Amino acid sequence: RLCGDILTSIVSKYDASELESMCNDGLASRCIIDGILDGPVKQKPFSQALKKLYEKLKGRWLALSTERVGHHTVKKIFIKLQSMDDRAALSEELANGINRLSGNAMGRSVITDCAVKDYMEGDEVWRIAVKKRVEREDFLNVIVESKLGTEKKRKRKRKKAKDVDQSPLDEINDPDKKKGKP
């Protein structure tokens, strides 16, 4: 409830080119864009911000997919989108530039994670691939969430204190103590 205004204003305030620049910037991507994408996207303020972000960046997904930082946003938003139609539209836009995506490592990882080749093979093949990807992501999230509460902190052992009277410098300054002479 408190973050709804902030999420809405982030996406509404900036135009598509500014949002694209944020997606390509390491700090802005982690602090602002991932703030939307890593939130509970099934809740209203996050889902609305996600949908607006997706709509504003239409036509720019291909450019983001070949960038060092921006391709993470493309992969995350593909998984976080709630509608299969939106995912299909994103895969279609990426499929139209498959040659450009194939040209670098970031683009190739987007081809795999966003099921672009499966989209080109047909609708049914693509739906099965996306369903598997979403199920795997949900499974991993359940495991991570269950592990968060069960971890125990390890206690550190305290080192035994040396004699308070003896300083390490005493051995250096007094050669007789080094040799064990009284």
C-alpha positions in Angstrom: 0.0 0.0 0.0 2.8 2.4 0.9 4.9 1.6 -2.1 2.1 1.8 -4.7 2.5 5.5 -5.4 6.3 5.2 -5.7 6.1 2.2 -8.1 3.5 4.0 -10.2 5.4 7.2 -10.3 8.7 5.5 -11.3 7.2 4.0 -14.4 4.9 6.9 -15.2 7.4 9.7 -14.7 10.1 8.5 -17.0 9.8 8.0 -20.8 10.8 4.8 -22.6 14.3 6.0 -23.5 15.0 6.9 -19.8 13.7 3.6 -18.6 15.9 1.8 -21.2 18.9 3.8 -19.9 18.0 2.7 -16.4 17.8 -0.9 -17.5 21.3 -0.6 -19.1 22.8 1.0 -16.0 24.1 -1.4 -13.4 23.1 0.7 -10.3 19.7 1.9 -11.6 18.9 -1.6 -12.9 19.5 -3.2 -9.5 18.0 -0.4 -7.4 15.0 0.7 -9.4 14.0 -1.8 -12.1 14.8 -4.9 -9.9 12.8 -3.2 -7.1 9.8 -3.7 -9.3 10.7 -7.1 -10.8 11.9 -8.7 -7.5 8.8 -7.6 -5.6 5.7 -9.6 -5.1 4.5 -9.2 -8.7 1.2 -10.8 -8.1 0.1 -8.0 -5.8 -1.6 -5.0 -7.4 1.0 -2.2 -7.2 3.8 -4.4 -8.4 1.7 -6.0 -11.1 0.6 -2.6 -12.4 4.1 -1.3 -12.4 5.3 -4.4 -14.2 2.7 -4.1 -16.8 3.4 -0.4 -17.4 7.1 -1.1 -17.6 6.5 -3.8 -20.1 4.2 -1.6 -22.2 6.7 1.4 -22.2 9.6 -0.8 -23.3 7.8 -2.4 -26.2 10.0 -2.0 -29.3 13.1 -1.8 -27.2 13.4 -5.4 -26.0 15.8 -6.4 -28.8 18.2 -3.5 -28.0 18.1 -4.4 -24.2 18.7 -8.1 -25.0 22.1 -7.5 -26.5 23.4 -5.2 -23.6 25.6 -6.4 -20.8 23.3 -5.2 -18.0 20.0 -4.9 -19.9 19.6 -8.5 -20.9 19.0 -9.4 -17.2 15.9 -7.2 -17.2 14.6 -8.9 -20.4 15.0 -12.3 -18.8 13.5 -11.3 -15.5 10.5 -9.5 -17.0 9.8 -12.5 -19.3 9.4 -14.7 -16.2 7.5 -12.2 -14.1 4.9 -11.4 -16.7 1.6 -12.9 -15.7 0.0 -13.1 -19.1 1.1 -15.7 -21.7 0.0 -13.3 -24.4 2.4 -10.7 -23.1 5.2 -13.3 -23.0 4.3 -14.3 -26.6 4.5 -10.7 -27.7 7.9 -10.3 -26.1 9.1 -13.6 -27.7 7.7 -12.4 -31.1 9.6 -9.1 -30.8 12.8 -11.0 -30.0 12.2 -13.6 -32.7 12.1 -10.8 -35.3 15.7 -9.9 -34.4 17.1 -13.4 -33.9 20.1 -12.7 -36.1 21.1 -9.8 -33.9 20.5 -11.8 -30.7 22.7 -14.6 -32.0 25.6 -12.2 -32.4 26.6 -12.0 -28.8 26.6 -14.0 -25.6 23.9 -11.9 -23.9 21.6 -12.3 -26.8 22.1 -16.0 -27.0 21.2 -16.4 -23.3 18.0 -14.4 -23.9 17.2 -16.7 -26.8 17.4 -19.6 -24.4 15.7 -18.1 -21.4 12.8 -16.4 -23.3 12.2 -19.5 -25.6 12.7 -17.5 -28.8 13.6 -20.5 -30.9 10.6 -22.4 -29.5 8.4 -19.5 -30.5 9.6 -19.8 -34.0 8.8 -23.5 -34.1 5.2 -23.0 -33.2 2.8 -21.9 -30.5 2.3 -25.3 -28.8 6.1 -26.0 -28.6 6.6 -22.5 -27.2 3.8 -22.8 -24.5 5.3 -26.1 -23.3 8.8 -24.6 -23.0 7.5 -21.5 -21.2 5.4 -23.6 -18.8 8.5 -25.7 -17.9 10.6 -22.6 -17.4 8.0 -21.0 -15.1 7.5 -24.2 -13.1 11.2 -24.5 -12.7 11.5 -20.8 -11.5 8.6 -21.4 -9.0 10.2 -24.6 -7.7 13.5 -22.8 -7.1 11.7 -19.9 -5.4 10.0 -22.4 -3.0 13.3 -24.0 -2.2 15.0 -20.7 -1.5 12.1 -19.4 0.7 12.1 -22.6 2.7 15.8 -22.5 3.3 15.8 -18.9 4.5 14.1 -19.6 7.8 15.9 -22.9 8.6 19.5 -21.7 8.5 21.3 -21.6 11.9 24.0 -19.2 12.6 27.3 -20.7 13.4 28.8 -19.6 16.6 32.4 -18.4 16.4 34.8 -19.8 18.9 36.6 -17.1 20.9 40.3 -17.2 21.0 41.9 -17.8 24.4 43.3 -14.6 25.7 47.1 -14.5 26.2 48.6 -13.4 29.4 47.7 -9.8 30.0 51.1 -9.1 31.6 53.0 -10.2 28.5 53.1 -8.1 25.4 54.4 -9.3 22.0 56.8 -6.4 22.1 58.3 -7.6 25.3 59.9 -10.6 23.5 61.4 -8.3 20.9 62.8 -5.8 23.3 64.2 -8.3 25.8 66.4 -10.8 24.1 66.7 -12.9 27.3 63.0 -13.7 27.3 63.3 -15.0 23.7 65.8 -17.6 24.7 63.9 -18.6 27.7 66.3 -17.2 30.2 64.9 -15.9 33.5 
